Amino acid sequence: MNRWALMTCILMGISGNPAVSQPLEEEPRAFNPYSETALAITGPVILSTSRMVFETGQVLDLDLVDQAASGDWGASGNVPAAQVFRVSGDVGPLRQQNTLCGDQPVTYMAVWDEESSGS
């Protein structure tokens, strides 16, 4: 699976209930995995606009690049905007020795509210 598709699956599972145009805030929020993919790779995470913390304690630093990037986000393609972050760091193996993007480093991450799409 290519790294963008995998990251999309993970993020769809953790993006939770916040508003579409601003799914993440500065204050950290806990998210439980929604999909089997997210459960197998990350488990629960704590996410804010500055970092993503995994249940293993590993951290990815995030830098907001675009507050409301337009696109056909989500499984349904009905989410018009997502936050895009530049990712710093490498968390290495997470749950069951799975990694976020196989042997490729994560460089960007998009976050959106999948529930608002009706999916």
Jmol script that loads the backbone (N, CA, C; Angstrom):
load data "model"
ATOM      1  N   MET A   1       0.867  -1.175   0.000  1.00  0.00           N
ATOM      2  CA  MET A   1       0.000   0.000   0.000  1.00  0.00           C
ATOM      3  C   MET A   1       0.908   1.230   0.000  1.00  0.00           C
ATOM      4  N   ASN A   2       0.628   2.213  -0.844  1.00  0.00           N
ATOM      5  CA  ASN A   2       1.514   3.364  -0.863  1.00  0.00           C
ATOM      6  C   ASN A   2       1.352   4.195   0.413  1.00  0.00           C
ATOM      7  N   ARG A   3       2.342   5.000   0.701  1.00  0.00           N
ATOM      8  CA  ARG A   3       2.349   5.693   1.993  1.00  0.00           C
ATOM      9  C   ARG A   3       1.226   6.691   2.156  1.00  0.00           C
ATOM     10  N   TRP A   4       0.766   7.355   1.076  1.00  0.00           N
ATOM     11  CA  TRP A   4      -0.344   8.294   1.221  1.00  0.00           C
ATOM     12  C   TRP A   4      -1.638   7.559   1.500  1.00  0.00           C
ATOM     13  N   ALA A   5      -1.845   6.435   0.831  1.00  0.00           N
ATOM     14  CA  ALA A   5      -3.069   5.660   1.071  1.00  0.00           C
ATOM     15  C   ALA A   5      -3.081   5.132   2.495  1.00  0.00           C
ATOM     16  N   LEU A   6      -1.942   4.666   2.972  1.00  0.00           N
ATOM     17  CA  LEU A   6      -1.866   4.155   4.340  1.00  0.00           C
ATOM     18  C   LEU A   6      -2.103   5.265   5.350  1.00  0.00           C
ATOM     19  N   MET A   7      -1.463   6.409   5.156  1.00  0.00           N
ATOM     20  CA  MET A   7      -1.661   7.516   6.091  1.00  0.00           C
ATOM     21  C   MET A   7      -3.111   7.979   6.057  1.00  0.00           C
ATOM     22  N   THR A   8      -3.728   7.953   4.874  1.00  0.00           N
ATOM     23  CA  THR A   8      -5.131   8.329   4.763  1.00  0.00           C
ATOM     24  C   THR A   8      -5.994   7.375   5.573  1.00  0.00           C
ATOM     25  N   CYS A   9      -5.737   6.080   5.465  1.00  0.00           N
ATOM     26  CA  CYS A   9      -6.517   5.091   6.236  1.00  0.00           C
ATOM     27  C   CYS A   9      -6.359   5.328   7.727  1.00  0.00           C
ATOM     28  N   ILE A  10      -5.156   5.593   8.145  1.00  0.00           N
ATOM     29  CA  ILE A  10      -4.913   5.827   9.568  1.00  0.00           C
ATOM     30  C   ILE A  10      -5.635   7.075  10.026  1.00  0.00           C
ATOM     31  N   LEU A  11      -5.492   8.153   9.279  1.00  0.00           N
ATOM     32  CA  LEU A  11      -6.089   9.412   9.699  1.00  0.00           C
ATOM     33  C   LEU A  11      -7.596   9.399   9.629  1.00  0.00           C
ATOM     34  N   MET A  12      -8.157   8.684   8.674  1.00  0.00           N
ATOM     35  CA  MET A  12      -9.616   8.584   8.634  1.00  0.00           C
ATOM     36  C   MET A  12     -10.101   7.932   9.919  1.00  0.00           C
ATOM     37  N   GLY A  13      -9.327   7.020  10.420  1.00  0.00           N
ATOM     38  CA  GLY A  13      -9.726   6.323  11.625  1.00  0.00           C
ATOM     39  C   GLY A  13      -9.555   7.133  12.886  1.00  0.00           C
ATOM     40  N   ILE A  14      -8.691   8.133  12.885  1.00  0.00           N
ATOM     41  CA  ILE A  14      -8.462   8.872  14.120  1.00  0.00           C
ATOM     42  C   ILE A  14      -8.960  10.294  14.087  1.00  0.00           C
ATOM     43  N   SER A  15      -9.515  10.723  12.971  1.00  0.00           N
ATOM     44  CA  SER A  15      -9.836  12.139  12.861  1.00  0.00           C
ATOM     45  C   SER A  15     -11.031  12.573  13.686  1.00  0.00           C
ATOM     46  N   GLY A  16     -11.882  11.661  14.102  1.00  0.00           N
ATOM     47  CA  GLY A  16     -12.894  11.938  15.107  1.00  0.00           C
ATOM     48  C   GLY A  16     -13.924  12.981  14.778  1.00  0.00           C
ATOM     49  N   ASN A  17     -14.369  13.755  15.783  1.00  0.00           N
ATOM     50  CA  ASN A  17     -15.538  14.608  15.688  1.00  0.00           C
ATOM     51  C   ASN A  17     -15.331  16.098  15.452  1.00  0.00           C
ATOM     52  N   PRO A  18     -14.134  16.660  15.410  1.00  0.00           N
ATOM     53  CA  PRO A  18     -14.012  18.098  15.274  1.00  0.00           C
ATOM     54  C   PRO A  18     -14.581  18.633  13.957  1.00  0.00           C
ATOM     55  N   ALA A  19     -14.665  19.945  13.831  1.00  0.00           N
ATOM     56  CA  ALA A  19     -15.236  20.586  12.637  1.00  0.00           C
ATOM     57  C   ALA A  19     -14.361  20.365  11.412  1.00  0.00           C
ATOM     58  N   VAL A  20     -14.958  20.397  10.248  1.00  0.00           N
ATOM     59  CA  VAL A  20     -14.258  20.106   8.997  1.00  0.00           C
ATOM     60  C   VAL A  20     -13.115  21.066   8.741  1.00  0.00           C
ATOM     61  N   SER A  21     -13.354  22.358   8.852  1.00  0.00           N
ATOM     62  CA  SER A  21     -12.329  23.324   8.485  1.00  0.00           C
ATOM     63  C   SER A  21     -11.227  23.460   9.534  1.00  0.00           C
ATOM     64  N   GLN A  22     -11.463  22.956  10.700  1.00  0.00           N
ATOM     65  CA  GLN A  22     -10.449  23.043  11.741  1.00  0.00           C
ATOM     66  C   GLN A  22     -10.535  21.820  12.639  1.00  0.00           C
ATOM     67  N   PRO A  23     -10.141  20.648  12.110  1.00  0.00           N
ATOM     68  CA  PRO A  23     -10.303  19.436  12.895  1.00  0.00           C
ATOM     69  C   PRO A  23      -9.404  19.362  14.113  1.00  0.00           C
ATOM     70  N   LEU A  24      -8.261  20.018  14.084  1.00  0.00           N
ATOM     71  CA  LEU A  24      -7.366  19.961  15.232  1.00  0.00           C
ATOM     72  C   LEU A  24      -7.168  21.337  15.823  1.00  0.00           C
ATOM     73  N   GLU A  25      -6.997  21.350  17.124  1.00  0.00           N
ATOM     74  CA  GLU A  25      -6.722  22.585  17.844  1.00  0.00           C
ATOM     75  C   GLU A  25      -5.383  22.447  18.536  1.00  0.00           C
ATOM     76  N   GLU A  26      -4.932  23.522  19.158  1.00  0.00           N
ATOM     77  CA  GLU A  26      -3.651  23.479  19.853  1.00  0.00           C
ATOM     78  C   GLU A  26      -3.676  22.531  21.037  1.00  0.00           C
ATOM     79  N   GLU A  27      -4.816  22.427  21.709  1.00  0.00           N
ATOM     80  CA  GLU A  27      -4.936  21.528  22.853  1.00  0.00           C
ATOM     81  C   GLU A  27      -4.982  20.076  22.378  1.00  0.00           C
ATOM     82  N   PRO A  28      -4.173  19.215  22.960  1.00  0.00           N
ATOM     83  CA  PRO A  28      -4.177  17.807  22.552  1.00  0.00           C
ATOM     84  C   PRO A  28      -5.512  17.125  22.842  1.00  0.00           C
ATOM     85  N   ARG A  29      -5.903  16.225  21.938  1.00  0.00           N
ATOM     86  CA  ARG A  29      -7.110  15.418  22.111  1.00  0.00           C
ATOM     87  C   ARG A  29      -6.770  13.970  21.840  1.00  0.00           C
ATOM     88  N   ALA A  30      -7.385  13.080  22.597  1.00  0.00           N
ATOM     89  CA  ALA A  30      -7.185  11.643  22.400  1.00  0.00           C
ATOM     90  C   ALA A  30      -8.144  11.134  21.336  1.00  0.00           C
ATOM     91  N   PHE A  31      -7.658  10.256  20.482  1.00  0.00           N
ATOM     92  CA  PHE A  31      -8.470   9.621  19.448  1.00  0.00           C
ATOM     93  C   PHE A  31      -8.255   8.116  19.505  1.00  0.00           C
ATOM     94  N   ASN A  32      -9.339   7.369  19.460  1.00  0.00           N
ATOM     95  CA  ASN A  32      -9.268   5.916  19.386  1.00  0.00           C
ATOM     96  C   ASN A  32      -9.314   5.494  17.930  1.00  0.00           C
ATOM     97  N   PRO A  33      -8.687   4.385  17.594  1.00  0.00           N
ATOM     98  CA  PRO A  33      -8.721   3.905  16.208  1.00  0.00           C
ATOM     99  C   PRO A  33     -10.147   3.604  15.774  1.00  0.00           C
ATOM    100  N   TYR A  34     -10.465   3.958  14.549  1.00  0.00           N
ATOM    101  CA  TYR A  34     -11.779   3.712  13.984  1.00  0.00           C
ATOM    102  C   TYR A  34     -11.730   2.506  13.049  1.00  0.00           C
ATOM    103  N   SER A  35     -10.630   2.354  12.350  1.00  0.00           N
ATOM    104  CA  SER A  35     -10.498   1.270  11.377  1.00  0.00           C
ATOM    105  C   SER A  35      -9.576   0.179  11.905  1.00  0.00           C
ATOM    106  N   GLU A  36      -9.660  -0.994  11.293  1.00  0.00           N
ATOM    107  CA  GLU A  36      -8.769  -2.097  11.642  1.00  0.00           C
ATOM    108  C   GLU A  36      -7.314  -1.721  11.327  1.00  0.00           C
ATOM    109  N   THR A  37      -7.112  -0.967  10.258  1.00  0.00           N
ATOM    110  CA  THR A  37      -5.759  -0.545   9.888  1.00  0.00           C
ATOM    111  C   THR A  37      -5.161   0.341  10.975  1.00  0.00           C
ATOM    112  N   ALA A  38      -5.923   1.322  11.415  1.00  0.00           N
ATOM    113  CA  ALA A  38      -5.434   2.225  12.465  1.00  0.00           C
ATOM    114  C   ALA A  38      -5.194   1.463  13.756  1.00  0.00           C
ATOM    115  N   LEU A  39      -6.061   0.534  14.091  1.00  0.00           N
ATOM    116  CA  LEU A  39      -5.899  -0.268  15.300  1.00  0.00           C
ATOM    117  C   LEU A  39      -4.607  -1.078  15.234  1.00  0.00           C
ATOM    118  N   ALA A  40      -4.336  -1.693  14.096  1.00  0.00           N
ATOM    119  CA  ALA A  40      -3.157  -2.534  13.951  1.00  0.00           C
ATOM    120  C   ALA A  40      -1.853  -1.743  13.923  1.00  0.00           C
ATOM    121  N   ILE A  41      -1.892  -0.520  13.415  1.00  0.00           N
ATOM    122  CA  ILE A  41      -0.650   0.236  13.245  1.00  0.00           C
ATOM    123  C   ILE A  41      -0.377   1.195  14.392  1.00  0.00           C
ATOM    124  N   THR A  42      -1.352   2.026  14.751  1.00  0.00           N
ATOM    125  CA  THR A  42      -1.085   3.072  15.738  1.00  0.00           C
ATOM    126  C   THR A  42      -1.687   2.818  17.100  1.00  0.00           C
ATOM    127  N   GLY A  43      -2.850   2.204  17.158  1.00  0.00           N
ATOM    128  CA  GLY A  43      -3.595   2.173  18.415  1.00  0.00           C
ATOM    129  C   GLY A  43      -4.069   3.581  18.703  1.00  0.00           C
ATOM    130  N   PRO A  44      -4.486   3.869  19.932  1.00  0.00           N
ATOM    131  CA  PRO A  44      -4.934   5.218  20.275  1.00  0.00           C
ATOM    132  C   PRO A  44      -3.792   6.230  20.126  1.00  0.00           C
ATOM    133  N   VAL A  45      -4.147   7.461  19.772  1.00  0.00           N
ATOM    134  CA  VAL A  45      -3.155   8.528  19.656  1.00  0.00           C
ATOM    135  C   VAL A  45      -3.671   9.782  20.352  1.00  0.00           C
ATOM    136  N   ILE A  46      -2.754  10.664  20.670  1.00  0.00           N
ATOM    137  CA  ILE A  46      -3.086  12.002  21.156  1.00  0.00           C
ATOM    138  C   ILE A  46      -2.570  12.955  20.094  1.00  0.00           C
ATOM    139  N   LEU A  47      -3.481  13.815  19.615  1.00  0.00           N
ATOM    140  CA  LEU A  47      -3.168  14.643  18.466  1.00  0.00           C
ATOM    141  C   LEU A  47      -3.495  16.099  18.737  1.00  0.00           C
ATOM    142  N   SER A  48      -2.603  16.985  18.310  1.00  0.00           N
ATOM    143  CA  SER A  48      -2.824  18.431  18.376  1.00  0.00           C
ATOM    144  C   SER A  48      -2.215  19.035  17.125  1.00  0.00           C
ATOM    145  N   THR A  49      -2.241  20.338  17.002  1.00  0.00           N
ATOM    146  CA  THR A  49      -1.647  20.976  15.832  1.00  0.00           C
ATOM    147  C   THR A  49      -0.126  20.974  15.876  1.00  0.00           C
ATOM    148  N   SER A  50       0.466  20.535  16.976  1.00  0.00           N
ATOM    149  CA  SER A  50       1.924  20.552  17.058  1.00  0.00           C
ATOM    150  C   SER A  50       2.574  19.177  17.192  1.00  0.00           C
ATOM    151  N   ARG A  51       1.769  18.145  17.536  1.00  0.00           N
ATOM    152  CA  ARG A  51       2.393  16.834  17.682  1.00  0.00           C
ATOM    153  C   ARG A  51       1.370  15.711  17.704  1.00  0.00           C
ATOM    154  N   MET A  52       1.865  14.521  17.417  1.00  0.00           N
ATOM    155  CA  MET A  52       1.072  13.297  17.480  1.00  0.00           C
ATOM    156  C   MET A  52       1.833  12.343  18.386  1.00  0.00           C
ATOM    157  N   VAL A  53       1.165  11.888  19.448  1.00  0.00           N
ATOM    158  CA  VAL A  53       1.788  10.987  20.409  1.00  0.00           C
ATOM    159  C   VAL A  53       1.085   9.634  20.332  1.00  0.00           C
ATOM    160  N   PHE A  54       1.865   8.593  20.190  1.00  0.00           N
ATOM    161  CA  PHE A  54       1.334   7.248  20.065  1.00  0.00           C
ATOM    162  C   PHE A  54       1.319   6.558  21.420  1.00  0.00           C
ATOM    163  N   GLU A  55       0.564   5.461  21.532  1.00  0.00           N
ATOM    164  CA  GLU A  55       0.454   4.765  22.802  1.00  0.00           C
ATOM    165  C   GLU A  55       1.797   4.240  23.297  1.00  0.00           C
ATOM    166  N   THR A  56       2.747   4.064  22.385  1.00  0.00           N
ATOM    167  CA  THR A  56       4.080   3.605  22.756  1.00  0.00           C
ATOM    168  C   THR A  56       4.926   4.724  23.360  1.00  0.00           C
ATOM    169  N   GLY A  57       4.413   5.970  23.307  1.00  0.00           N
ATOM    170  CA  GLY A  57       5.152   7.120  23.810  1.00  0.00           C
ATOM    171  C   GLY A  57       5.956   7.825  22.733  1.00  0.00           C
ATOM    172  N   GLN A  58       6.026   7.256  21.546  1.00  0.00           N
ATOM    173  CA  GLN A  58       6.762   7.882  20.457  1.00  0.00           C
ATOM    174  C   GLN A  58       5.987   9.097  19.949  1.00  0.00           C
ATOM    175  N   VAL A  59       6.729  10.088  19.436  1.00  0.00           N
ATOM    176  CA  VAL A  59       6.139  11.384  19.063  1.00  0.00           C
ATOM    177  C   VAL A  59       6.554  11.781  17.650  1.00  0.00           C
ATOM    178  N   LEU A  60       5.588  12.336  16.908  1.00  0.00           N
ATOM    179  CA  LEU A  60       5.867  13.019  15.642  1.00  0.00           C
ATOM    180  C   LEU A  60       5.593  14.490  15.863  1.00  0.00           C
ATOM    181  N   ASP A  61       6.536  15.353  15.528  1.00  0.00           N
ATOM    182  CA  ASP A  61       6.307  16.787  15.598  1.00  0.00           C
ATOM    183  C   ASP A  61       5.630  17.227  14.305  1.00  0.00           C
ATOM    184  N   LEU A  62       4.636  18.118  14.429  1.00  0.00           N
ATOM    185  CA  LEU A  62       3.851  18.580  13.285  1.00  0.00           C
ATOM    186  C   LEU A  62       3.997  20.081  13.118  1.00  0.00           C
ATOM    187  N   ASP A  63       4.027  20.523  11.864  1.00  0.00           N
ATOM    188  CA  ASP A  63       4.072  21.935  11.533  1.00  0.00           C
ATOM    189  C   ASP A  63       2.938  22.197  10.544  1.00  0.00           C
ATOM    190  N   LEU A  64       1.952  23.003  10.935  1.00  0.00           N
ATOM    191  CA  LEU A  64       0.800  23.282  10.087  1.00  0.00           C
ATOM    192  C   LEU A  64       1.234  24.000   8.817  1.00  0.00           C
ATOM    193  N   VAL A  65       0.919  23.416   7.668  1.00  0.00           N
ATOM    194  CA  VAL A  65       1.277  23.978   6.367  1.00  0.00           C
ATOM    195  C   VAL A  65       0.076  24.671   5.745  1.00  0.00           C
ATOM    196  N   ASP A  66      -1.109  24.061   5.879  1.00  0.00           N
ATOM    197  CA  ASP A  66      -2.323  24.616   5.282  1.00  0.00           C
ATOM    198  C   ASP A  66      -3.498  24.315   6.201  1.00  0.00           C
ATOM    199  N   GLN A  67      -4.149  25.358   6.696  1.00  0.00           N
ATOM    200  CA  GLN A  67      -5.269  25.215   7.630  1.00  0.00           C
ATOM    201  C   GLN A  67      -6.490  24.581   6.972  1.00  0.00           C
ATOM    202  N   ALA A  68      -6.705  24.814   5.687  1.00  0.00           N
ATOM    203  CA  ALA A  68      -7.898  24.302   5.008  1.00  0.00           C
ATOM    204  C   ALA A  68      -7.580  23.996   3.546  1.00  0.00           C
ATOM    205  N   ALA A  69      -6.768  22.964   3.328  1.00  0.00           N
ATOM    206  CA  ALA A  69      -6.408  22.572   1.972  1.00  0.00           C
ATOM    207  C   ALA A  69      -7.620  21.971   1.277  1.00  0.00           C
ATOM    208  N   SER A  70      -7.918  22.465   0.081  1.00  0.00           N
ATOM    209  CA  SER A  70      -9.078  21.935  -0.630  1.00  0.00           C
ATOM    210  C   SER A  70      -8.706  20.629  -1.308  1.00  0.00           C
ATOM    211  N   GLY A  71      -9.706  19.770  -1.450  1.00  0.00           N
ATOM    212  CA  GLY A  71      -9.498  18.476  -2.098  1.00  0.00           C
ATOM    213  C   GLY A  71     -10.693  17.587  -1.868  1.00  0.00           C
ATOM    214  N   ASP A  72     -10.610  16.401  -2.387  1.00  0.00           N
ATOM    215  CA  ASP A  72     -11.648  15.398  -2.179  1.00  0.00           C
ATOM    216  C   ASP A  72     -11.144  14.434  -1.118  1.00  0.00           C
ATOM    217  N   TRP A  73     -11.146  14.873   0.112  1.00  0.00           N
ATOM    218  CA  TRP A  73     -10.588  14.111   1.216  1.00  0.00           C
ATOM    219  C   TRP A  73     -11.557  13.032   1.682  1.00  0.00           C
ATOM    220  N   GLY A  74     -11.031  12.045   2.315  1.00  0.00           N
ATOM    221  CA  GLY A  74     -11.850  11.015   2.933  1.00  0.00           C
ATOM    222  C   GLY A  74     -12.240   9.900   1.993  1.00  0.00           C
ATOM    223  N   ALA A  75     -12.770   8.842   2.559  1.00  0.00           N
ATOM    224  CA  ALA A  75     -13.185   7.677   1.782  1.00  0.00           C
ATOM    225  C   ALA A  75     -14.292   8.043   0.807  1.00  0.00           C
ATOM    226  N   SER A  76     -15.159   8.952   1.201  1.00  0.00           N
ATOM    227  CA  SER A  76     -16.284   9.338   0.361  1.00  0.00           C
ATOM    228  C   SER A  76     -15.908  10.405  -0.657  1.00  0.00           C
ATOM    229  N   GLY A  77     -14.818  11.141  -0.406  1.00  0.00           N
ATOM    230  CA  GLY A  77     -14.446  12.254  -1.271  1.00  0.00           C
ATOM    231  C   GLY A  77     -15.323  13.471  -1.071  1.00  0.00           C
ATOM    232  N   ASN A  78     -16.179  13.436  -0.048  1.00  0.00           N
ATOM    233  CA  ASN A  78     -17.119  14.529   0.198  1.00  0.00           C
ATOM    234  C   ASN A  78     -16.636  15.541   1.225  1.00  0.00           C
ATOM    235  N   VAL A  79     -15.423  15.409   1.705  1.00  0.00           N
ATOM    236  CA  VAL A  79     -14.895  16.364   2.672  1.00  0.00           C
ATOM    237  C   VAL A  79     -14.082  17.397   1.891  1.00  0.00           C
ATOM    238  N   PRO A  80     -14.525  18.666   1.874  1.00  0.00           N
ATOM    239  CA  PRO A  80     -13.901  19.662   1.006  1.00  0.00           C
ATOM    240  C   PRO A  80     -12.583  20.240   1.504  1.00  0.00           C
ATOM    241  N   ALA A  81     -12.274  20.109   2.791  1.00  0.00           N
ATOM    242  CA  ALA A  81     -11.058  20.733   3.321  1.00  0.00           C
ATOM    243  C   ALA A  81     -10.414  19.866   4.396  1.00  0.00           C
ATOM    244  N   ALA A  82      -9.097  19.944   4.449  1.00  0.00           N
ATOM    245  CA  ALA A  82      -8.333  19.210   5.463  1.00  0.00           C
ATOM    246  C   ALA A  82      -7.170  20.080   5.906  1.00  0.00           C
ATOM    247  N   GLN A  83      -6.712  19.832   7.120  1.00  0.00           N
ATOM    248  CA  GLN A  83      -5.493  20.483   7.579  1.00  0.00           C
ATOM    249  C   GLN A  83      -4.320  19.638   7.085  1.00  0.00           C
ATOM    250  N   VAL A  84      -3.273  20.294   6.580  1.00  0.00           N
ATOM    251  CA  VAL A  84      -2.083  19.591   6.118  1.00  0.00           C
ATOM    252  C   VAL A  84      -0.910  20.005   6.989  1.00  0.00           C
ATOM    253  N   PHE A  85      -0.162  19.015   7.444  1.00  0.00           N
ATOM    254  CA  PHE A  85       0.980  19.225   8.330  1.00  0.00           C
ATOM    255  C   PHE A  85       2.240  18.650   7.715  1.00  0.00           C
ATOM    256  N   ARG A  86       3.373  19.325   7.920  1.00  0.00           N
ATOM    257  CA  ARG A  86       4.689  18.772   7.626  1.00  0.00           C
ATOM    258  C   ARG A  86       5.085  17.981   8.878  1.00  0.00           C
ATOM    259  N   VAL A  87       5.601  16.800   8.681  1.00  0.00           N
ATOM    260  CA  VAL A  87       5.933  15.907   9.795  1.00  0.00           C
ATOM    261  C   VAL A  87       7.437  15.887  10.001  1.00  0.00           C
ATOM    262  N   SER A  88       7.856  15.993  11.261  1.00  0.00           N
ATOM    263  CA  SER A  88       9.273  15.896  11.606  1.00  0.00           C
ATOM    264  C   SER A  88       9.461  14.715  12.546  1.00  0.00           C
ATOM    265  N   GLY A  89      10.501  13.980  12.307  1.00  0.00           N
ATOM    266  CA  GLY A  89      10.807  12.849  13.174  1.00  0.00           C
ATOM    267  C   GLY A  89      10.388  11.535  12.543  1.00  0.00           C
ATOM    268  N   ASP A  90      10.784  10.471  13.193  1.00  0.00           N
ATOM    269  CA  ASP A  90      10.447   9.124  12.746  1.00  0.00           C
ATOM    270  C   ASP A  90      10.123   8.318  13.995  1.00  0.00           C
ATOM    271  N   VAL A  91       8.902   7.825  14.063  1.00  0.00           N
ATOM    272  CA  VAL A  91       8.502   7.076  15.258  1.00  0.00           C
ATOM    273  C   VAL A  91       8.962   5.632  15.218  1.00  0.00           C
ATOM    274  N   GLY A  92       9.396   5.162  14.051  1.00  0.00           N
ATOM    275  CA  GLY A  92       9.836   3.778  13.934  1.00  0.00           C
ATOM    276  C   GLY A  92       8.667   2.823  14.116  1.00  0.00           C
ATOM    277  N   PRO A  93       8.960   1.595  14.532  1.00  0.00           N
ATOM    278  CA  PRO A  93       7.903   0.600  14.706  1.00  0.00           C
ATOM    279  C   PRO A  93       6.928   0.992  15.816  1.00  0.00           C
ATOM    280  N   LEU A  94       5.646   0.755  15.550  1.00  0.00           N
ATOM    281  CA  LEU A  94       4.603   1.032  16.531  1.00  0.00           C
ATOM    282  C   LEU A  94       4.011  -0.295  16.983  1.00  0.00           C
ATOM    283  N   ARG A  95       2.689  -0.433  16.946  1.00  0.00           N
ATOM    284  CA  ARG A  95       2.047  -1.681  17.363  1.00  0.00           C
ATOM    285  C   ARG A  95       2.470  -2.836  16.458  1.00  0.00           C
ATOM    286  N   GLN A  96       2.716  -3.964  17.071  1.00  0.00           N
ATOM    287  CA  GLN A  96       3.056  -5.189  16.349  1.00  0.00           C
ATOM    288  C   GLN A  96       4.157  -4.963  15.313  1.00  0.00           C
ATOM    289  N   GLN A  97       5.063  -4.047  15.612  1.00  0.00           N
ATOM    290  CA  GLN A  97       6.195  -3.707  14.750  1.00  0.00           C
ATOM    291  C   GLN A  97       5.780  -3.092  13.409  1.00  0.00           C
ATOM    292  N   ASN A  98       4.524  -2.646  13.295  1.00  0.00           N
ATOM    293  CA  ASN A  98       4.070  -1.942  12.090  1.00  0.00           C
ATOM    294  C   ASN A  98       4.627  -0.528  12.078  1.00  0.00           C
ATOM    295  N   THR A  99       4.831   0.013  10.880  1.00  0.00           N
ATOM    296  CA  THR A  99       5.273   1.397  10.730  1.00  0.00           C
ATOM    297  C   THR A  99       4.209   2.168   9.960  1.00  0.00           C
ATOM    298  N   LEU A 100       4.267   3.489  10.029  1.00  0.00           N
ATOM    299  CA  LEU A 100       3.248   4.310   9.379  1.00  0.00           C
ATOM    300  C   LEU A 100       3.248   4.191   7.864  1.00  0.00           C
ATOM    301  N   CYS A 101       4.412   4.184   7.257  1.00  0.00           N
ATOM    302  CA  CYS A 101       4.487   4.209   5.790  1.00  0.00           C
ATOM    303  C   CYS A 101       5.470   3.181   5.258  1.00  0.00           C
ATOM    304  N   GLY A 102       5.462   2.012   5.821  1.00  0.00           N
ATOM    305  CA  GLY A 102       6.408   0.998   5.378  1.00  0.00           C
ATOM    306  C   GLY A 102       7.830   1.456   5.649  1.00  0.00           C
ATOM    307  N   ASP A 103       8.689   1.352   4.648  1.00  0.00           N
ATOM    308  CA  ASP A 103      10.082   1.771   4.845  1.00  0.00           C
ATOM    309  C   ASP A 103      10.325   3.218   4.440  1.00  0.00           C
ATOM    310  N   GLN A 104       9.266   3.947   4.093  1.00  0.00           N
ATOM    311  CA  GLN A 104       9.385   5.346   3.707  1.00  0.00           C
ATOM    312  C   GLN A 104       9.067   6.258   4.896  1.00  0.00           C
ATOM    313  N   PRO A 105       9.774   7.372   5.047  1.00  0.00           N
ATOM    314  CA  PRO A 105       9.455   8.303   6.129  1.00  0.00           C
ATOM    315  C   PRO A 105       8.157   9.071   5.837  1.00  0.00           C
ATOM    316  N   VAL A 106       7.439   9.407   6.867  1.00  0.00           N
ATOM    317  CA  VAL A 106       6.260  10.261   6.726  1.00  0.00           C
ATOM    318  C   VAL A 106       6.765  11.683   6.559  1.00  0.00           C
ATOM    319  N   THR A 107       6.312  12.390   5.534  1.00  0.00           N
ATOM    320  CA  THR A 107       6.750  13.769   5.331  1.00  0.00           C
ATOM    321  C   THR A 107       5.603  14.764   5.494  1.00  0.00           C
ATOM    322  N   TYR A 108       4.387  14.379   5.085  1.00  0.00           N
ATOM    323  CA  TYR A 108       3.209  15.224   5.239  1.00  0.00           C
ATOM    324  C   TYR A 108       2.049  14.365   5.733  1.00  0.00           C
ATOM    325  N   MET A 109       1.117  15.029   6.403  1.00  0.00           N
ATOM    326  CA  MET A 109      -0.045  14.339   6.938  1.00  0.00           C
ATOM    327  C   MET A 109      -1.252  15.256   6.788  1.00  0.00           C
ATOM    328  N   ALA A 110      -2.377  14.696   6.360  1.00  0.00           N
ATOM    329  CA  ALA A 110      -3.621  15.455   6.238  1.00  0.00           C
ATOM    330  C   ALA A 110      -4.615  14.952   7.269  1.00  0.00           C
ATOM    331  N   VAL A 111      -5.368  15.878   7.877  1.00  0.00           N
ATOM    332  CA  VAL A 111      -6.346  15.530   8.906  1.00  0.00           C
ATOM    333  C   VAL A 111      -7.669  16.197   8.557  1.00  0.00           C
ATOM    334  N   TRP A 112      -8.745  15.432   8.663  1.00  0.00           N
ATOM    335  CA  TRP A 112     -10.081  15.966   8.372  1.00  0.00           C
ATOM    336  C   TRP A 112     -11.112  15.219   9.193  1.00  0.00           C
ATOM    337  N   ASP A 113     -12.331  15.739   9.153  1.00  0.00           N
ATOM    338  CA  ASP A 113     -13.453  15.143   9.879  1.00  0.00           C
ATOM    339  C   ASP A 113     -14.249  14.279   8.909  1.00  0.00           C
ATOM    340  N   GLU A 114     -14.050  12.992   8.940  1.00  0.00           N
ATOM    341  CA  GLU A 114     -14.727  12.076   8.025  1.00  0.00           C
ATOM    342  C   GLU A 114     -16.220  11.986   8.340  1.00  0.00           C
ATOM    343  N   GLU A 115     -16.596  12.127   9.596  1.00  0.00           N
ATOM    344  CA  GLU A 115     -18.008  12.008   9.968  1.00  0.00           C
ATOM    345  C   GLU A 115     -18.870  13.067   9.302  1.00  0.00           C
ATOM    346  N   SER A 116     -18.322  14.223   9.028  1.00  0.00           N
ATOM    347  CA  SER A 116     -19.115  15.298   8.418  1.00  0.00           C
ATOM    348  C   SER A 116     -19.487  14.986   6.978  1.00  0.00           C
ATOM    349  N   SER A 117     -18.819  14.002   6.373  1.00  0.00           N
ATOM    350  CA  SER A 117     -19.101  13.669   4.984  1.00  0.00           C
ATOM    351  C   SER A 117     -20.293  12.752   4.843  1.00  0.00           C
ATOM    352  N   GLY A 118     -20.829  12.266   5.955  1.00  0.00           N
ATOM    353  CA  GLY A 118     -21.945  11.339   5.916  1.00  0.00           C
ATOM    354  C   GLY A 118     -21.504   9.907   5.698  1.00  0.00           C
ATOM    355  N   SER A 119     -20.184   9.686   5.661  1.00  0.00           N
ATOM    356  CA  SER A 119     -19.662   8.341   5.440  1.00  0.00           C
ATOM    357  C   SER A 119     -19.628   7.585   6.752  1.00  0.00           C
TER     358      SER A 119
END
end "model"
wireframe off; spacefill off
backbone 0.3
color backbone group
